């Protein structure tokens, strides 16, 4: 196929695959917690077991879908901003070169179903797939960049995501500490 848009649906498929596998994993974990707390039997009085599983899956699938969609939007923006700053490519040829990399995420999404028993391993797989995608992206565009531009491109990508993750962790730690401080102990 010579159409440049044939890979356009791969990010959506990857988001759906990772969201589904994480939703299944989280639903299984929450059901174990509900059984441990003794709430599951009470819920069975009002809902069927399949209804509870489906409701949990749908709720977590929606949350994970929104999370991965937001991450995809941010990643596209950062990548295109990096290309804007560090390449001299007015036609967008570099974007066309890296578009096939979304197939890496589809493969990772398929593999994530093998790890559905543990959400931590799915998150680790997502991190590895992201690193492989970064390497693929750099490999595909390095011939069009000078060494300084290539270093700037890589540093902008890595520094943004490092700052983003540290910022999110800081917010969660502050939130946790403020909740713990407000508890009457």
C-alpha positions in Angstrom: 0.0 0.0 0.0 1.3 3.4 -0.9 -1.3 5.4 1.1 0.4 7.2 4.0 -2.7 7.0 6.2 -3.1 3.3 6.4 -1.4 3.3 9.8 -3.7 6.0 11.1 -5.8 3.7 13.2 -2.9 1.9 14.9 -2.8 4.3 17.9 -6.5 3.8 18.6 -6.0 0.0 18.4 -3.0 0.2 20.8 -5.0 2.4 23.2 -7.9 0.0 23.1 -5.6 -3.0 23.7 -3.7 -1.5 26.6 -6.9 -0.1 28.1 -8.6 -3.5 27.9 -5.8 -5.5 29.4 -5.3 -3.0 32.3 -9.1 -2.9 32.8 -9.2 -6.7 33.1 -6.3 -6.7 35.5 -7.7 -3.9 37.7 -11.1 -5.5 37.7 -9.7 -8.8 39.0 -7.7 -6.9 41.6 -10.7 -4.9 42.8 -12.9 -8.0 42.9 -10.3 -9.7 45.2 -10.3 -6.6 47.4 -14.1 -6.5 47.5 -14.2 -10.2 48.5 -11.5 -9.7 51.2 -13.5 -6.8 52.7 -16.7 -8.8 52.5 -18.5 -6.4 50.3 -18.7 -8.7 47.3 -21.4 -10.9 48.8 -23.6 -7.9 49.6 -23.2 -6.7 46.0 -24.4 -10.0 44.7 -27.7 -9.4 46.4 -28.4 -6.5 44.0 -26.3 -7.4 40.9 -25.3 -10.5 39.1 -21.7 -11.6 39.1 -21.5 -10.9 35.4 -23.0 -7.4 35.9 -20.4 -6.6 38.6 -17.6 -7.7 36.3 -18.9 -5.9 33.4 -19.5 -2.7 35.4 -16.0 -2.8 36.8 -14.5 -3.5 33.4 -16.4 -0.7 31.7 -15.5 1.9 34.4 -11.8 1.0 34.4 -11.7 0.8 30.6 -13.1 4.3 30.3 -10.6 5.6 32.8 -7.6 3.9 31.1 -8.8 4.9 27.7 -8.9 8.6 28.7 -5.5 8.3 30.4 -3.9 6.7 27.3 -5.6 9.1 25.0 -4.3 12.1 27.0 -0.8 10.6 27.0 -1.0 10.1 23.2 -2.0 13.7 22.7 0.8 14.9 24.9 3.3 12.6 23.2 2.3 13.8 19.7 2.6 17.4 20.8 6.0 17.0 22.4 7.3 15.0 19.4 6.1 17.5 16.9 7.5 20.4 19.0 10.8 18.6 19.1 10.7 18.2 15.4 9.8 21.8 15.0 12.8 23.0 17.1 15.4 20.6 15.8 14.7 19.7 12.2 14.6 21.6 9.0 11.7 19.6 7.5 8.8 21.9 6.2 7.2 19.0 4.3 6.8 16.7 7.4 8.8 13.8 6.0 10.1 12.9 9.4 6.5 12.5 10.7 5.8 10.1 7.9 9.0 8.1 8.7 8.0 7.6 12.4 4.3 6.9 11.8 4.9 3.2 11.4 6.2 3.1 14.9 2.7 2.9 16.2 2.8 -0.7 15.2 5.2 -1.2 18.1 2.5 -0.1 20.5 0.0 -2.4 18.9 2.4 -5.3 19.4 2.9 -4.3 23.0 -0.9 -4.1 23.5 -1.3 -7.6 22.2 1.5 -8.8 24.5 -0.2 -7.1 27.4 -3.0 -9.7 27.4 -0.4 -12.3 28.4 0.3 -10.3 31.5 -3.3 -9.6 32.5 -2.8 -11.2 35.9 -0.6 -8.4 37.1 -1.1 -4.8 36.3 2.5 -3.9 37.3 3.9 -6.0 34.5 1.6 -4.4 32.0 2.8 -1.0 33.1 6.4 -2.2 32.8 5.7 -3.5 29.3 4.2 -0.2 28.4 7.4 1.6 29.6 9.6 -0.9 27.6 7.4 -0.4 24.5 7.7 3.4 24.9 11.5 3.1 25.1 11.6 0.9 22.0 9.4 3.5 20.2 11.8 6.3 21.2 14.8 4.2 19.8 12.8 3.5 16.6 11.9 7.2 16.3 15.5 8.3 16.7 16.7 5.6 14.3 14.3 6.7 11.6 15.1 10.4 11.7 18.8 10.5 12.7 19.9 10.8 9.1 18.0 14.1 8.6 19.5 15.7 11.8 22.9 17.1 12.7 24.4 15.6 15.8 23.5 18.7 17.9 19.9 18.6 16.6 19.7 14.9 17.4 21.0 15.4 20.9 18.6 18.3 21.4 15.7 16.2 20.1 16.5 13.4 22.4 17.0 15.6 25.4 13.8 17.5 24.9 11.8 14.3 24.7 13.5 12.7 27.8 13.5 15.9 29.9 9.9 16.6 29.2 8.8 13.1 30.2 11.1 13.0 33.2 9.7 16.3 34.4 6.1 15.2 33.7 6.4 12.0 35.6 8.2 13.6 38.5 5.6 16.3 38.6 2.7 13.8 38.7 4.5 11.8 41.4 5.0 15.0 43.5 1.3 15.9 43.2 0.3 12.4 44.4 2.7 12.5 47.3 1.5 15.9 48.3 -2.1 14.7 48.1 -1.3 11.6 50.1 0.5 13.6 52.8 -2.3 16.1 53.1 -4.9 13.3 53.4 -2.8 11.6 56.1 -2.3 14.9 57.9 -6.0 15.6 58.0 -6.9 12.2 59.5 -7.7 12.3 63.2 -5.2 9.8 64.7 
